[in-house]
Amino acid sequence: MKKRLKKIKVILEEESELFNKFDNDELSKELGEYIFQEYENVKDSDSVVIEFYTSFKLDESKEEDIIKLIRHYFKKQIEESNSYYKFDNIKKIISFFVGMLIIFISDLCYYRSSHFIGEVLSIVGSVAIWGVFDGIITTIFNNRINKAKLNKLIKSKIMFYNI
């Protein structure tokens, strides 16, 4: 498989576009999302270079600070993703047990001559349980893809050029 080089081009007119408008120690959310969106078409085998074209002068120490900011931003995205998926898994476990409870209640209704209510509850419980399994498969797949993308962005080469 041929390895390609994917360049993510970022043009900045002002230095303030790099930073969160409320905290100069954080990367701008818009910039981080732009870089992540530009990464969408990159294959696993491709190399990534983020190129900043600035109309203002940056010294080497400032460039290093910006590189650290970018890497920290994407590491933070991984941490937030992990937290979200942990919470999502707890919701799925609760949904699974609720589905099991509904199926148990449907059995009780079925044996007490309430066949129609038992059948309806059985269907509702089954749908709840299958929804959990579908969600687990989708979540695992999406989580792995997102982490791989974010890790590739963390390790990408970052270059600076003056316009």
Secondary structure, DSSP 4 states (H G I P E B T S, - for coil): ----EEEEEEEESSGGGGEETTEEEEE-HHHHHHHHHHGGG--TT-EEEEEEEESS---HHHHHHHHHHHHHHHHHHHHHHHHHHHHHHHHHHHHHHHHHHHHHHHHHHHHTT-HHHHHHHHHHHHHHHHHHHHHHHHHHHHHHHHHHHHHHHHHSEEEEEE-
